[in-house]
Amino acid sequence: MRELKHLCWDIDTKVTQLANTHRKLRENFDALRAKNRELKERIVKLEEKVKTQSEQIVKYKLSGAANADGNYTDVKLKINELVREIDRCIGLLND
């Protein structure tokens, strides 16, 4: 009879441990799901930013202001700045 009580106590202890482990894993899963949702939203925002900046680059390239006076330096600097920012955004997307 004592063995049966001991076995029941062992089973009860293991079930309690499993329940606690399950609860902790569920909490971790919920936190990871929230983080995943947050990162997906961030990706969407960064993709929108990349698209906007790409459009700005095209506008600068097509801009007639640089052609009028022959000074491409300012336009090139701005394009390079935008390209670097796009590269940073792409780097963040890859992380």
N, C-alpha and C positions, 0 to 999 in steps of 0.2 A: 504494500500500500504506500509505503514511504517513497518507493521508486516512482510510482505513478504520480504522487504529489510533486516530486522533484522534476519529473518530466513536464508536468503541466506548468510548473513555475518557469522552467526553461523556455517552454513554448511561449508563455505569456511575455516573458522578458524579450524574446526575439521579435515577437509581433509588435511590441511597444517600440523597440529600436527601429524596426522597419517602418512603422508609422511615422516616427520622428524623422527618419531619413527621407521618406516620401514627402513630408511637409517641407523640409528644407530644400529638396530638389525642385519642388513645385514653385516655391518662392523664388529660387534662382532662375527657373525657366521663365516665370512672369517678368522678372527684372530684365532678362536677356531679350525677351520679346518686346518690351518697352524700349530698350536701347536700340534694337533693330528698327523699330518704327521711327524712332528719332533720327537714326542715321539715314534711313530712306528719305525722310523729309529733307534732310540736309543735302543729300545727293540731288534731289529735284531742284532745290534752290541754287546749288552750285552749277547744275547744268543750265539753268535759266541764265545765270550770270555769264557763263561761258558763251552762250548763244548771243546775249546782248553785246558782249565785248567783241565777239567775232563780227557782228554787224557793224560795230563802231570802227573796227579795223578796215572793213570794206569801204565804209564811208570816207575814212581818212585817205585811203588809197585813191579813191575816185574824186577826192576833193580837188576842185580847180584852184584853190587858194595857193597851193604850193606851186602849181604850174604857172600861175600868173607872174610871180616874181622870181621864179627859178630857185627858191630857197627850200630845199627838201629836208634840211637838217631838223627843223622842229617837228615836221610830220614824221620823219623816221624815228626820232626820239620817242614820240608819243606812241607810235606803232610798236616799238620795242618794249615800252613800258606795258602796253596792253598785252602783248604776247607773253611777257614774263608773268603777268597776273593770271592769264589763262593757264599757263603751265603750272602755277601754284594751285589753281583750282583743280586741274586734272590730277595733280599729285594728291590732293586731299580726297578726290574721288577714288583714287586707287588704294588709299589707306583704308 
